[in-house]
């Protein structure tokens, strides 16, 4: 059970590092670059911990899926990215895949 919690938190830190990487403007902002690197280390560390007991494919898919959907939502809310039907459909399909992968594990 703790592996799943670690995986969830790892995915959330993936969202943090993706967002702050965008804000770092190509790693030209020391502040956002520092947050990006720390969040990456935490995210990868928690992913590695979760992979000790979860299958590789499951852990990696859940981690990237949380990151992809989270970055999609953060981009819409904070960066004003477009919220089109096809983008929402794509995110919904990714989310559906995450649910199916969790059910299969």
DRENMIMAR-111018 format. One record per atom (N, C-alpha, C): x, y, z; residue in one letter. Coordinates in nm, 4 decimals. Layout:
[pt [X, Y, Z], a]
...
END
This chain:
[pt [0.0825, -0.1201, 0.0000], x]
[pt [0.0000, 0.0000, 0.0000], x]
[pt [0.0863, 0.1257, 0.0000], x]
[pt [0.1953, 0.1243, 0.0772], x]
[pt [0.2821, 0.2414, 0.0842], x]
[pt [0.3468, 0.2700, -0.0504], x]
[pt [0.3723, 0.1661, -0.1290], x]
[pt [0.4305, 0.1858, -0.2622], x]
[pt [0.3362, 0.2683, -0.3499], x]
[pt [0.2061, 0.2441, -0.3386], x]
[pt [0.1080, 0.3191, -0.4172], x]
[pt [0.1045, 0.4656, -0.3733], x]
[pt [0.1148, 0.4899, -0.2435], x]
[pt [0.1176, 0.6276, -0.1929], x]
[pt [0.2434, 0.6977, -0.2430], x]
[pt [0.3558, 0.6298, -0.2350], x]
[pt [0.4818, 0.6862, -0.2837], x]
[pt [0.4723, 0.7176, -0.4328], x]
[pt [0.4078, 0.6294, -0.5073], x]
[pt [0.3918, 0.6501, -0.6514], x]
[pt [0.3036, 0.7714, -0.6798], x]
[pt [0.1974, 0.7868, -0.6043], x]
[pt [0.1100, 0.9024, -0.6201], x]
[pt [0.1854, 1.0323, -0.5922], x]
[pt [0.2602, 1.0350, -0.4829], x]
[pt [0.3369, 1.1545, -0.4472], x]
[pt [0.4462, 1.1802, -0.5519], x]
[pt [0.5083, 1.0737, -0.6020], x]
[pt [0.6085, 1.0883, -0.7077], x]
[pt [0.5472, 1.1536, -0.8311], x]
[pt [0.4259, 1.1116, -0.8656], x]
[pt [0.3563, 1.1714, -0.9796], x]
[pt [0.3254, 1.3176, -0.9573], x]
[pt [0.2877, 1.3531, -0.8351], x]
[pt [0.2599, 1.4937, -0.8047], x]
[pt [0.3872, 1.5787, -0.8132], x]
[pt [0.4984, 1.5224, -0.7682], x]
[pt [0.6250, 1.5941, -0.7826], x]
[pt [0.6670, 1.6043, -0.9289], x]
[pt [0.6241, 1.5107, -1.0117], x]
[pt [0.6511, 1.5219, -1.1548], x]
[pt [0.5786, 1.6437, -1.2118], x]
[pt [0.4573, 1.6658, -1.1664], x]
[pt [0.3820, 1.7841, -1.2092], x]
[pt [0.4555, 1.9110, -1.1656], x]
[pt [0.5054, 1.9109, -1.0422], x]
[pt [0.5785, 2.0271, -0.9915], x]
[pt [0.7000, 2.0555, -1.0778], x]
[pt [0.7806, 1.9512, -1.1067], x]
[pt [0.9015, 1.9797, -1.1840], x]
[pt [0.8714, 2.0163, -1.3284], x]
[pt [0.7660, 1.9628, -1.3854], x]
[pt [0.7300, 2.0017, -1.5221], x]
[pt [0.6877, 2.1488, -1.5256], x]
[pt [0.6061, 2.1880, -1.4293], x]
[pt [0.5584, 2.3260, -1.4223], x]
[pt [0.6729, 2.4235, -1.3967], x]
[pt [0.7567, 2.3933, -1.2979], x]
[pt [0.8660, 2.4859, -1.2674], x]
[pt [0.9725, 2.4854, -1.3761], x]
[pt [0.9841, 2.3754, -1.4509], x]
[pt [1.0758, 2.3756, -1.5650], x]
[pt [1.0274, 2.4757, -1.6694], x]
[pt [0.8972, 2.4780, -1.6924], x]
[pt [0.8391, 2.5758, -1.7849], x]
[pt [0.8682, 2.7170, -1.7354], x]
[pt [0.8483, 2.7398, -1.6049], x]
[pt [0.8723, 2.8730, -1.5476], x]
[pt [1.0197, 2.9102, -1.5439], x]
[pt [1.1087, 2.8110, -1.5508], x]
[pt [1.2521, 2.8395, -1.5449], x]
[pt [1.3038, 2.9044, -1.6734], x]
[pt [1.2193, 2.9062, -1.7770], x]
[pt [1.2565, 2.9685, -1.9044], x]
[pt [1.3882, 2.9121, -1.9583], x]
[pt [1.3885, 2.7795, -1.9739], x]
[pt [1.5086, 2.7136, -2.0262], x]
[pt [1.6230, 2.7104, -1.9265], x]
[pt [1.5898, 2.6961, -1.7991], x]
[pt [1.6865, 2.6931, -1.6893], x]
[pt [1.7662, 2.8234, -1.6777], x]
[pt [1.7037, 2.9356, -1.7141], x]
[pt [1.7701, 3.0657, -1.6985], x]
[pt [1.7328, 3.1344, -1.5678], x]
[pt [1.6304, 3.0832, -1.4994], x]
[pt [1.5916, 3.1368, -1.3679], x]
[pt [1.6435, 3.0416, -1.2605], x]
[pt [1.7344, 3.0914, -1.1782], x]
[pt [1.7940, 3.0070, -1.0741], x]
[pt [1.6881, 2.9556, -0.9772], x]
[pt [1.5923, 3.0401, -0.9402], x]
[pt [1.4881, 3.0019, -0.8450], x]
[pt [1.4072, 2.8832, -0.8966], x]
[pt [1.3485, 2.8976, -1.0158], x]
[pt [1.2654, 2.7902, -1.0689], x]
[pt [1.3483, 2.6687, -1.1119], x]
[pt [1.4705, 2.6913, -1.1560], x]
[pt [1.5578, 2.5792, -1.1912], x]
[pt [1.5890, 2.4952, -1.0684], x]
[pt [1.6124, 2.5606, -0.9545], x]
[pt [1.6415, 2.4894, -0.8300], x]
[pt [1.5223, 2.4057, -0.7853], x]
[pt [1.4028, 2.4635, -0.7918], x]
[pt [1.2828, 2.3886, -0.7553], x]
[pt [1.2655, 2.2691, -0.8488], x]
[pt [1.2890, 2.2898, -0.9771], x]
[pt [1.2772, 2.1817, -1.0752], x]
[pt [1.3683, 2.0653, -1.0394], x]
[pt [1.4933, 2.0943, -1.0108], x]
[pt [1.5908, 1.9882, -0.9832], x]
[pt [1.5564, 1.9140, -0.8545], x]
[pt [1.5181, 1.9865, -0.7505], x]
[pt [1.4808, 1.9214, -0.6245], x]
[pt [1.3565, 1.8342, -0.6453], x]
[pt [1.2567, 1.8873, -0.7154], x]
[pt [1.1343, 1.8101, -0.7402], x]
[pt [1.1637, 1.6858, -0.8244], x]
[pt [1.2565, 1.6970, -0.9188], x]
[pt [1.2952, 1.5803, -0.9997], x]
[pt [1.3579, 1.4720, -0.9123], x]
[pt [1.4471, 1.5128, -0.8243], x]
[pt [1.5139, 1.4162, -0.7371], x]
[pt [1.4126, 1.3457, -0.6480], x]
[pt [1.3208, 1.4225, -0.5902], x]
[pt [1.2176, 1.3626, -0.5039], x]
[pt [1.1291, 1.2690, -0.5853], x]
[pt [1.0870, 1.3147, -0.7027], x]
[pt [0.9985, 1.2345, -0.7869], x]
[pt [1.0642, 1.1027, -0.8285], x]
[pt [1.1878, 1.1107, -0.8760], x]
[pt [1.2581, 0.9892, -0.9176], x]
[pt [1.2871, 0.8978, -0.7988], x]
[pt [1.3192, 0.9564, -0.6850], x]
[pt [1.3461, 0.8752, -0.5662], x]
[pt [1.2231, 0.7979, -0.5212], x]
[pt [1.1086, 0.8660, -0.5193], x]
[pt [0.9850, 0.7975, -0.4806], x]
[pt [0.9432, 0.6937, -0.5850], x]
[pt [0.9650, 0.7243, -0.7121], x]
[pt [0.9366, 0.6262, -0.8169], x]
[pt [1.0242, 0.5022, -0.7983], x]
[pt [1.1506, 0.5224, -0.7707], x]
[pt [1.2416, 0.4094, -0.7487], x]
[pt [1.1967, 0.3252, -0.6300], x]
[pt [1.1538, 0.3922, -0.5235], x]
[pt [1.1036, 0.3205, -0.4067], x]
[pt [0.9803, 0.2378, -0.4436], x]
[pt [0.8868, 0.2979, -0.5154], x]
[pt [0.7643, 0.2271, -0.5536], x]
[pt [0.7948, 0.1081, -0.6429], x]
[pt [0.8968, 0.1207, -0.7278], x]
[pt [0.9319, 0.0127, -0.8203], x]
[pt [0.9923, -0.1081, -0.7502], x]
[pt [1.0278, -0.0939, -0.6233], x]
[pt [1.0774, -0.2095, -0.5489], x]
[pt [0.9699, -0.3165, -0.5370], x]
[pt [0.8438, -0.2741, -0.5281], x]
[pt [0.7376, -0.3727, -0.5075], x]
[pt [0.6299, -0.3713, -0.6152], x]
[pt [0.6303, -0.2720, -0.7025], x]
[pt [0.5312, -0.2673, -0.8103], x]
[pt [0.5972, -0.3050, -0.9430], x]
[pt [0.5214, -0.3623, -1.0349], x]
[pt [0.5780, -0.3948, -1.1655], x]
[pt [0.6240, -0.2684, -1.2383], x]
[pt [0.7290, -0.2808, -1.3148], x]
[pt [0.7866, -0.1689, -1.3894], x]
[pt [0.6824, -0.0987, -1.4748], x]
[pt [0.6126, -0.1740, -1.5581], x]
[pt [0.5157, -0.1145, -1.6496], x]
[pt [0.4051, -0.0405, -1.5774], x]
[pt [0.3571, -0.0983, -1.4702], x]
[pt [0.2502, -0.0354, -1.3923], x]
[pt [0.3003, 0.0929, -1.3277], x]
[pt [0.4120, 0.0855, -1.2585], x]
[pt [0.4646, 0.2020, -1.1877], x]
[pt [0.4956, 0.3151, -1.2848], x]
[pt [0.5608, 0.2826, -1.3941], x]
[pt [0.6004, 0.3879, -1.4885], x]
[pt [0.4789, 0.4496, -1.5560], x]
[pt [0.3817, 0.3674, -1.5912], x]
[pt [0.2624, 0.4208, -1.6559], x]
[pt [0.1830, 0.5111, -1.5616], x]
[pt [0.1673, 0.4700, -1.4378], x]
[pt [0.0943, 0.5506, -1.3407], x]
[pt [0.1685, 0.6825, -1.3164], x]
[pt [0.2992, 0.6761, -1.3003], x]
[pt [0.3809, 0.7945, -1.2748], x]
[pt [0.3715, 0.8940, -1.3903], x]
[pt [0.3908, 0.8464, -1.5114], x]
[pt [0.3839, 0.9368, -1.6260], x]
[pt [0.2420, 0.9864, -1.6499], x]
[pt [0.1435, 0.9021, -1.6229], x]
[pt [0.0048, 0.9429, -1.6411], x]
[pt [-0.0347, 1.0534, -1.5453], x]
[pt [0.0034, 1.0388, -1.4184], x]
[pt [-0.0246, 1.1445, -1.3203], x]
[pt [0.0440, 1.2734, -1.3649], x]
[pt [0.1670, 1.2605, -1.4083], x]
[pt [0.2414, 1.3783, -1.4546], x]
[pt [0.1780, 1.4426, -1.5763], x]
[pt [0.1357, 1.3611, -1.6716], x]
[pt [0.0761, 1.4150, -1.7941], x]
[pt [-0.0569, 1.4841, -1.7667], x]
[pt [-0.1431, 1.4176, -1.6934], x]
[pt [-0.2738, 1.4774, -1.6639], x]
[pt [-0.2577, 1.5980, -1.5716], x]
[pt [-0.1705, 1.5857, -1.4723], x]
[pt [-0.1471, 1.6977, -1.3814], x]
[pt [-0.0910, 1.8197, -1.4532], x]
[pt [0.0065, 1.7982, -1.5417], x]
[pt [0.0644, 1.9090, -1.6177], x]
[pt [-0.0399, 1.9705, -1.7113], x]
[pt [-0.1254, 1.8864, -1.7676], x]
[pt [-0.2337, 1.9341, -1.8531], x]
[pt [-0.3259, 2.0273, -1.7748], x]
[pt [-0.3671, 1.9853, -1.6565], x]
[pt [-0.4577, 2.0658, -1.5738], x]
[pt [-0.3881, 2.1938, -1.5270], x]
[pt [-0.2651, 2.1830, -1.4806], x]
[pt [-0.1914, 2.3006, -1.4342], x]
[pt [-0.1721, 2.3994, -1.5499], x]
[pt [-0.1431, 2.3479, -1.6682], x]
[pt [-0.1266, 2.4356, -1.7842], x]
[pt [-0.2526, 2.5135, -1.8161], x]
[pt [-0.3662, 2.4467, -1.8052], x]
[pt [-0.4935, 2.5147, -1.8306], x]
[pt [-0.5218, 2.6195, -1.7236], x]
[pt [-0.5040, 2.5802, -1.5963], x]
[pt [-0.5413, 2.6683, -1.4851], x]
[pt [-0.4449, 2.7863, -1.4699], x]
[pt [-0.3153, 2.7604, -1.4767], x]
[pt [-0.2193, 2.8662, -1.4442], x]
[pt [-0.1555, 2.9331, -1.5652], x]
[pt [-0.1490, 2.8640, -1.6778], x]
[pt [-0.0803, 2.9193, -1.7941], x]
[pt [-0.1755, 2.9597, -1.9066], x]
[pt [-0.3047, 2.9365, -1.8856], x]
[pt [-0.4030, 2.9752, -1.9859], x]
[pt [-0.3970, 2.8933, -2.1136], x]
[pt [-0.3503, 2.7688, -2.1028], x]
[pt [-0.3445, 2.6833, -2.2213], x]
[pt [-0.4862, 2.6460, -2.2645], x]
[pt [-0.5049, 2.6169, -2.3940], x]
[pt [-0.6405, 2.5901, -2.4439], x]
[pt [-0.7017, 2.4626, -2.3865], x]
[pt [-0.8320, 2.4682, -2.3666], x]
[pt [-0.9069, 2.3537, -2.3160], x]
[pt [-1.0043, 2.3111, -2.4266], x]
[pt [-0.9502, 2.2449, -2.5278], x]
[pt [-1.0316, 2.2043, -2.6408], x]
[pt [-1.0887, 2.0645, -2.6180], x]
[pt [-1.1881, 2.0310, -2.6973], x]
[pt [-1.2503, 1.8991, -2.6865], x]
[pt [-1.1478, 1.7875, -2.7040], x]
[pt [-1.0640, 1.7979, -2.8056], x]
[pt [-0.9674, 1.6897, -2.8316], x]
[pt [-0.8634, 1.6778, -2.7202], x]
[pt [-0.8212, 1.7886, -2.6622], x]
[pt [-0.7255, 1.7817, -2.5513], x]
[pt [-0.7893, 1.7162, -2.4293], x]
[pt [-0.9149, 1.7516, -2.4017], x]
[pt [-0.9856, 1.6905, -2.2888], x]
[pt [-1.0088, 1.5422, -2.3158], x]
[pt [-1.0425, 1.5066, -2.4392], x]
[pt [-1.0606, 1.3659, -2.4749], x]
[pt [-0.9305, 1.2883, -2.4550], x]
[pt [-0.8200, 1.3457, -2.4986], x]
[pt [-0.6903, 1.2794, -2.4824], x]
[pt [-0.6579, 1.2574, -2.3342], x]
[pt [-0.6810, 1.3588, -2.2507], x]
[pt [-0.6556, 1.3453, -2.1066], x]
[pt [-0.7485, 1.2415, -2.0448], x]
[pt [-0.8726, 1.2366, -2.0922], x]
[pt [-0.9682, 1.1376, -2.0422], x]
[pt [-0.9229, 0.9963, -2.0777], x]
[pt [-0.8705, 0.9786, -2.1968], x]
[pt [-0.8199, 0.8465, -2.2370], x]
[pt [-0.6997, 0.8054, -2.1535], x]
[pt [-0.6114, 0.9005, -2.1250], x]
[pt [-0.4964, 0.8702, -2.0391], x]
[pt [-0.5454, 0.8295, -1.9003], x]
[pt [-0.6396, 0.9057, -1.8454], x]
[pt [-0.6950, 0.8741, -1.7142], x]
[pt [-0.7603, 0.7363, -1.7140], x]
[pt [-0.8336, 0.7036, -1.8186], x]
[pt [-0.8963, 0.5717, -1.8294], x]
[pt [-0.7912, 0.4613, -1.8297], x]
[pt [-0.6817, 0.4850, -1.8986], x]
[pt [-0.5725, 0.3885, -1.8996], x]
[pt [-0.5122, 0.3682, -1.7628], x]
[pt [-0.5014, 0.4757, -1.6853], x]
[pt [-0.4490, 0.4645, -1.5488], x]
[pt [-0.5405, 0.3794, -1.4619], x]
[pt [-0.6701, 0.4018, -1.4740], x]
[pt [-0.7667, 0.3232, -1.3956], x]
[pt [-0.7576, 0.1763, -1.4349], x]
[pt [-0.7532, 0.1500, -1.5632], x]
[pt [-0.7430, 0.0098, -1.6094], x]
[pt [-0.6146, -0.0567, -1.5617], x]
[pt [-0.5032, 0.0180, -1.5659], x]
[pt [-0.3744, -0.0385, -1.5212], x]
[pt [-0.3798, -0.0687, -1.3712], x]
[pt [-0.4402, 0.0206, -1.2934], x]
[pt [-0.4511, -0.0041, -1.1489], x]
[pt [-0.5395, -0.1276, -1.1232], x]
[pt [-0.6480, -0.1399, -1.1981], x]
[pt [-0.7371, -0.2540, -1.1808], x]
[pt [-0.6676, -0.3859, -1.2202], x]
[pt [-0.5756, -0.3778, -1.3147], x]
[pt [-0.5076, -0.4975, -1.3616], x]
[pt [-0.3942, -0.5406, -1.2681], x]
[pt [-0.3547, -0.4514, -1.1782], x]
[pt [-0.2404, -0.4824, -1.0913], x]
[pt [-0.2837, -0.5477, -0.9630], x]
END
